Amino acid sequence: MSKEILDLAKHDIEEAAKSLKTARELIDRLKKAGESTAELESNYAKAQSRLRRFEVAFRD
């Protein structure tokens, strides 16, 4: 793969990681407020798993 594609992938992975961190914080806030978070937790876990696969695929 070209360096340009790898750099774009790395950037996208970093942005996805930031989004997941924000999602985790929001889920934790909802949970503390007594809201049901089961579906959000499930979606978060799936997204985190996908991100890990991309990280492995695009490691330097």
GROMACS elastic network, one bead per residue, 0.5 to 0.9 nm:
[ bonds ]
;  ai    aj funct       b0    kb
    1     4     6  0.82690   500
    1     5     6  0.65821   500
    1     6     6  0.68388   500
    2     5     6  0.53838   500
    2     6     6  0.64078   500
    2     7     6  0.87002   500
    3     6     6  0.50445   500
    3     7     6  0.60355   500
    3     8     6  0.85835   500
    4     7     6  0.51055   500
    4     8     6  0.62222   500
    4     9     6  0.86012   500
    5     8     6  0.51062   500
    5     9     6  0.61170   500
    5    10     6  0.85404   500
    6     9     6  0.50220   500
    6    10     6  0.60528   500
    6    11     6  0.85738   500
    6    58     6  0.66830   500
    6    59     6  0.86779   500
    6    60     6  0.82462   500
    7    10     6  0.50403   500
    7    11     6  0.61883   500
    7    12     6  0.86255   500
    8    11     6  0.50903   500
    8    12     6  0.61676   500
    8    13     6  0.85776   500
    9    12     6  0.50456   500
    9    13     6  0.60876   500
    9    14     6  0.85904   500
    9    54     6  0.84238   500
    9    55     6  0.88603   500
    9    58     6  0.69909   500
   10    13     6  0.50843   500
   10    14     6  0.62210   500
   10    15     6  0.86859   500
   10    55     6  0.79472   500
   10    58     6  0.70933   500
   10    59     6  0.82837   500
   11    14     6  0.51129   500
   11    15     6  0.62401   500
   11    16     6  0.86153   500
   12    15     6  0.50872   500
   12    16     6  0.60960   500
   12    17     6  0.85619   500
   13    16     6  0.50572   500
   13    17     6  0.61435   500
   13    18     6  0.86980   500
   13    51     6  0.68751   500
   13    54     6  0.72779   500
   13    55     6  0.68041   500
   13    58     6  0.89961   500
   14    17     6  0.50850   500
   14    18     6  0.63609   500
   14    19     6  0.87542   500
   15    18     6  0.51047   500
   15    19     6  0.62814   500
   15    20     6  0.86664   500
   16    19     6  0.50043   500
   16    20     6  0.61320   500
   16    21     6  0.85908   500
   16    47     6  0.89362   500
   16    51     6  0.72622   500
   17    20     6  0.50524   500
   17    21     6  0.62031   500
   17    22     6  0.87105   500
   17    48     6  0.82123   500
   17    51     6  0.74658   500
   18    21     6  0.50898   500
   18    22     6  0.63532   500
   18    23     6  0.86570   500
   19    22     6  0.50964   500
   19    23     6  0.61235   500
   19    24     6  0.86036   500
   20    24     6  0.60672   500
   20    25     6  0.85868   500
   20    44     6  0.72885   500
   20    47     6  0.77410   500
   20    48     6  0.71579   500
   21    24     6  0.51119   500
   21    25     6  0.63403   500
   21    26     6  0.87638   500
   22    25     6  0.51142   500
   22    26     6  0.62768   500
   22    27     6  0.86513   500
   23    26     6  0.51019   500
   23    27     6  0.61072   500
   23    28     6  0.85654   500
   23    40     6  0.88023   500
   23    44     6  0.74328   500
   24    27     6  0.51053   500
   24    28     6  0.61525   500
   24    29     6  0.86538   500
   24    41     6  0.84813   500
   24    44     6  0.75196   500
   25    28     6  0.51343   500
   25    29     6  0.62838   500
   25    30     6  0.87465   500
   26    29     6  0.50504   500
   26    30     6  0.62146   500
   26    31     6  0.85519   500
   27    30     6  0.51174   500
   27    31     6  0.61009   500
   27    32     6  0.86320   500
   27    37     6  0.65711   500
   27    40     6  0.70276   500
   27    41     6  0.73545   500
   27    44     6  0.89815   500
   28    31     6  0.50483   500
   28    32     6  0.62023   500
   28    33     6  0.86218   500
   28    37     6  0.86172   500
   29    32     6  0.51183   500
   29    33     6  0.62372   500
   29    34     6  0.87863   500
   29    35     6  0.88002   500
   30    34     6  0.64183   500
   30    35     6  0.52608   500
   30    36     6  0.74834   500
   30    37     6  0.70363   500
   31    34     6  0.51120   500
   31    35     6  0.52748   500
   31    36     6  0.66271   500
   31    37     6  0.63232   500
   32    35     6  0.74142   500
   34    37     6  0.88849   500
   36    39     6  0.80107   500
   36    40     6  0.85267   500
   37    40     6  0.51457   500
   37    41     6  0.58652   500
   37    42     6  0.85251   500
   38    41     6  0.50754   500
   38    42     6  0.62126   500
   38    43     6  0.87157   500
   39    42     6  0.50715   500
   39    43     6  0.62270   500
   39    44     6  0.84983   500
   40    43     6  0.51159   500
   40    44     6  0.59693   500
   40    45     6  0.85535   500
   41    44     6  0.50130   500
   41    45     6  0.61512   500
   41    46     6  0.86788   500
   42    45     6  0.52027   500
   42    46     6  0.63500   500
   42    47     6  0.87248   500
   43    46     6  0.51311   500
   43    47     6  0.61754   500
   43    48     6  0.85314   500
   44    47     6  0.51364   500
   44    48     6  0.60392   500
   44    49     6  0.85478   500
   45    48     6  0.50586   500
   45    49     6  0.61299   500
   45    50     6  0.86725   500
   46    49     6  0.51165   500
   46    50     6  0.62859   500
   46    51     6  0.86637   500
   47    50     6  0.51043   500
   47    51     6  0.61607   500
   47    52     6  0.86643   500
   48    51     6  0.50697   500
   48    52     6  0.62605   500
   48    53     6  0.87798   500
   49    52     6  0.51599   500
   49    53     6  0.64254   500
   49    54     6  0.88500   500
   50    53     6  0.51536   500
   50    54     6  0.63767   500
   50    55     6  0.86674   500
   51    54     6  0.51191   500
   51    55     6  0.61141   500
   51    56     6  0.86644   500
   52    56     6  0.62461   500
   52    57     6  0.86008   500
   53    56     6  0.52068   500
   53    57     6  0.61786   500
   53    58     6  0.87120   500
   54    58     6  0.60746   500
   54    59     6  0.84163   500
   55    58     6  0.53477   500
   55    59     6  0.59214   500
   56    59     6  0.54194   500
